[in-house]
Structure formats: C-alpha cells, structure tokens
Amino acid sequence: MQTEQLPTINALKEPTSKAWIEQALSNLDIILLDHSHCERKAAGVALNFMFAYPSNTKMVRELTKIAQEELEHFELVNQWLERRHIPLAPLPPPPYGAALKAQVRPHKPYKFLDSLLVTGLIEARSHERLGLLATHCPEPELARFYRSLMASEARHFGIYWVLADTYFDRQVVMERLDELAVVESEILSTLHPEPRIHS
C-alpha cells in the first residue's frame, strides 16, 4: 500500500483505518454507487439550508454554489457508473449520517450551529476518504478522478465552518466543533460491514 502523505483537515480527530481502505478497494463498484448517493444528498443538504433559512443572504449565496457543484459531481460519478455498467439503485445508508445528525440539538439557535458543523465534518471526512481512494486505488484513471474532487470537499468544509463563524461566536463554534468531531470519530471507530464512503 502506498504511503503518500495527503493534506488533511485538522478538525477530524482520528484518521480513517486501514481496514476501511481495504474494504473500499475490494468493493469499488459499491463505493462508486454510494458516492453517487453522497453527492446527491450533499446537494439536498445545501438546498435544505436555503429553504430553512431563506433570509440568510450570505449563506444562500454560498450554498447555491455548493449545491450546483455537488450536482455536477453527482453527474460525473454517474458517468463512471455508466462506464462500469453499474445501474443507479437504492443503497442502504451506513449509520454514520443518522448518528451524526442525532447530535444536532433541536432548539434555536443551536440547531443551526450544529447542522452547519455536522455538515462540515461530513465534508471533511469525505475529503480525507476521497484522498485515500486517490492514493490507493489500483486503477489510475479512477484514482485521478478521486483526486480531482478533493479540493472541492475541503472548500465545502471551509464554507460551512465560515458560515458557522459568521453567525456565532468563534469560541462557541470551536468548542462545539471539537465536541462533534469526537463523536464523528467514535462513530467510525467500528467499521460498518457494508462498504460505503462513510462506513
């Protein structure tokens, strides 16, 4: 296995395990299908923020760009599915997303803060895992594809963090991000038996 050092987002508390890399590489077709679902969901999350908080002009402007980019990536991943003759199909999600969203406090304004930070952490983990696929994937063209998406995942994390920092006190943001990042790593400490981008 290659050991190339890739940039990581320091909000993450623990790196992805070698077990996930091995699981993903052994199931690249499923990983690609799940990646398609992830891009579609990420676009939906950005749109949901805009529906929930339509008067937040800065957020609407930034998340419009994210939603567009996520849909572009959705189309690119779907092109890979077509090339590999993988039909678009439902795929049961891993517990990761639901477990993270369960950490979102239900009352205002904490719901907004937690939602931004949880979404940012998901983007940060996506950045790390696409980087691992780029480094370890035995298919050079697919590896290049994963590498081409890394920068946007990092940028998306940054946008969600900046939005949180715009609407909330920085110390409050940093303390809550730290708490949520601990939970995020704990969720992934047990490898989900079904291969997924966030298994």
C-alpha positions as CSV (number, residue, x, y, z in Angstrom):
1,M,0.0,0.0,0.0
2,Q,1.3,3.4,-0.9
3,T,2.1,5.8,2.0
4,E,1.8,9.2,0.2
5,Q,1.1,12.0,2.6
6,L,-2.1,13.8,1.6
7,P,-3.4,17.1,3.1
8,T,-6.0,16.5,5.8
9,I,-8.4,18.8,7.6
10,N,-7.4,19.1,11.2
11,A,-11.0,19.2,12.5
12,L,-11.0,15.4,12.3
13,K,-9.9,13.7,15.5
14,E,-8.9,10.3,14.1
15,P,-7.7,9.2,10.7
16,T,-9.5,6.5,8.7
17,S,-8.4,3.0,9.5
18,K,-6.5,0.7,7.1
19,A,-9.4,-1.7,7.4
20,W,-11.7,0.9,5.6
21,I,-9.2,1.3,2.8
22,E,-9.0,-2.4,2.3
23,Q,-12.8,-2.7,2.4
24,A,-13.3,0.1,-0.1
25,L,-10.7,-1.1,-2.6
26,S,-12.3,-4.6,-2.5
27,N,-15.7,-3.1,-3.4
28,L,-15.0,-0.2,-5.7
29,D,-18.3,-0.6,-7.6
30,I,-20.3,-0.3,-4.4
31,I,-18.2,2.6,-3.3
32,L,-18.9,4.4,-6.6
33,L,-22.7,3.8,-6.2
34,D,-22.6,5.1,-2.7
35,H,-20.5,8.1,-3.8
36,S,-23.3,8.9,-6.2
37,H,-25.8,8.9,-3.4
38,C,-23.5,11.0,-1.2
39,E,-23.2,13.7,-3.9
40,R,-27.0,13.8,-4.4
41,K,-27.6,14.1,-0.6
42,A,-25.0,16.8,-0.2
43,A,-26.7,18.9,-2.8
44,G,-30.0,18.3,-1.0
45,V,-28.5,19.4,2.3
46,A,-27.4,22.7,0.8
47,L,-30.8,23.3,-0.6
48,N,-32.5,22.4,2.7
49,F,-30.4,25.0,4.5
50,M,-31.7,27.6,1.9
51,F,-35.3,26.6,2.5
52,A,-34.9,26.6,6.3
53,Y,-33.0,29.9,6.5
54,P,-34.0,31.9,3.3
55,S,-33.2,35.3,4.8
56,N,-29.5,34.5,5.5
57,T,-28.2,36.2,2.3
58,K,-24.5,35.2,2.8
59,M,-25.5,31.6,3.4
60,V,-27.9,31.4,0.5
61,R,-25.2,32.7,-1.9
62,E,-22.5,30.3,-0.7
63,L,-24.7,27.3,-0.6
64,T,-26.2,27.9,-4.0
65,K,-22.6,27.4,-5.3
66,I,-22.2,24.3,-3.2
67,A,-25.5,22.8,-4.4
68,Q,-24.5,23.4,-8.0
69,E,-21.1,21.8,-7.6
70,E,-22.5,18.8,-5.7
71,L,-24.9,18.2,-8.6
72,E,-22.0,18.5,-11.1
73,H,-20.1,15.8,-9.1
74,F,-23.2,13.7,-9.0
75,E,-23.3,13.7,-12.8
76,L,-19.6,12.9,-13.0
77,V,-19.9,9.9,-10.6
78,N,-23.0,8.7,-12.6
79,Q,-20.9,8.8,-15.7
80,W,-18.4,6.4,-14.0
81,L,-21.3,4.2,-13.1
82,E,-22.4,4.1,-16.7
83,R,-18.9,3.2,-17.9
84,R,-18.8,0.3,-15.4
85,H,-22.3,-0.8,-16.2
86,I,-23.4,-0.2,-12.6
87,P,-27.2,0.7,-12.5
88,L,-28.4,3.5,-10.3
89,A,-30.1,1.7,-7.5
90,P,-31.1,2.3,-3.8
91,L,-28.4,1.5,-1.3
92,P,-29.0,1.3,2.5
93,P,-27.0,4.0,4.2
94,P,-24.5,3.3,6.9
95,P,-25.3,4.6,10.4
96,Y,-22.8,7.4,10.1
97,G,-25.1,10.2,8.9
98,A,-28.0,9.4,11.1
99,A,-25.8,9.1,14.2
100,L,-24.2,12.5,13.5
101,K,-27.5,14.2,12.8
102,A,-28.7,12.8,16.2
103,Q,-26.2,15.1,17.8
104,V,-27.9,18.2,16.4
105,R,-29.7,20.0,19.2
106,P,-33.4,20.6,18.4
107,H,-33.8,24.2,19.6
108,K,-32.8,27.5,18.1
109,P,-30.1,28.8,17.6
110,Y,-28.2,25.6,18.4
111,K,-29.9,23.6,15.7
112,F,-28.5,25.9,13.0
113,L,-25.0,25.9,14.5
114,D,-24.9,22.1,14.9
115,S,-26.3,21.5,11.5
116,L,-23.6,23.6,9.9
117,L,-20.8,21.9,11.8
118,V,-22.1,18.4,11.3
119,T,-22.4,19.1,7.5
120,G,-18.8,20.5,7.6
121,L,-17.5,17.4,9.4
122,I,-19.1,15.1,6.8
123,E,-17.3,17.2,4.0
124,A,-14.0,17.0,5.9
125,R,-14.3,13.2,6.2
126,S,-15.2,13.0,2.5
127,H,-12.1,15.0,1.7
128,E,-10.0,12.5,3.6
129,R,-11.5,9.4,2.2
130,L,-11.5,10.5,-1.4
131,G,-7.8,11.3,-0.9
132,L,-7.2,7.8,0.4
133,L,-9.0,6.4,-2.7
134,A,-6.9,8.6,-4.9
135,T,-3.7,7.3,-3.2
136,H,-4.5,3.6,-3.0
137,C,-6.9,2.9,-5.9
138,P,-5.2,0.5,-8.3
139,E,-7.0,2.0,-11.3
140,P,-5.0,5.1,-12.4
141,E,-7.9,6.9,-14.1
142,L,-10.3,6.4,-11.2
143,A,-7.6,7.4,-8.8
144,R,-7.2,10.7,-10.7
145,F,-10.9,11.2,-10.6
146,Y,-11.0,10.9,-6.8
147,R,-8.0,13.3,-6.6
148,S,-9.8,15.9,-8.7
149,L,-12.7,16.1,-6.2
150,M,-10.6,16.5,-3.1
151,A,-10.1,20.3,-3.2
152,S,-13.9,20.9,-3.5
153,E,-14.6,18.8,-0.4
154,A,-12.1,20.8,1.6
155,R,-13.5,24.0,0.3
156,H,-17.0,22.9,1.2
157,F,-15.9,22.2,4.8
158,G,-14.4,25.6,4.9
159,I,-17.6,27.3,3.7
160,Y,-19.7,25.6,6.4
161,W,-17.1,26.5,9.0
162,V,-17.0,30.1,7.9
163,L,-20.8,30.3,7.9
164,A,-20.9,29.0,11.5
165,D,-18.2,31.5,12.4
166,T,-20.3,34.3,10.7
167,Y,-23.5,33.6,12.7
168,F,-22.0,32.5,16.1
169,D,-19.2,33.5,18.4
170,R,-15.9,31.8,17.4
171,Q,-15.2,30.3,20.8
172,V,-18.7,28.7,20.8
173,V,-18.1,27.4,17.3
174,M,-14.7,25.9,18.1
175,E,-15.9,24.2,21.3
176,R,-18.9,22.7,19.6
177,L,-16.9,21.6,16.6
178,D,-14.5,19.8,18.9
179,E,-17.3,18.0,20.7
180,L,-18.9,16.9,17.4
181,A,-15.6,15.8,15.9
182,V,-15.0,13.5,18.9
183,V,-18.4,11.9,18.2
184,E,-17.7,11.7,14.5
185,S,-14.5,9.7,15.0
186,E,-16.3,7.4,17.6
187,I,-19.0,6.6,15.0
188,L,-16.3,5.5,12.6
189,S,-14.2,3.6,15.1
190,T,-16.2,0.4,14.3
191,L,-16.1,-0.5,10.6
192,H,-19.6,-0.9,9.1
193,P,-19.8,-4.3,7.5
194,E,-21.1,-2.9,4.2
195,P,-18.7,-0.8,2.2
196,R,-19.6,2.9,2.0
197,I,-17.8,6.2,1.6
198,H,-18.6,6.8,5.3
199,S,-18.6,3.2,6.6
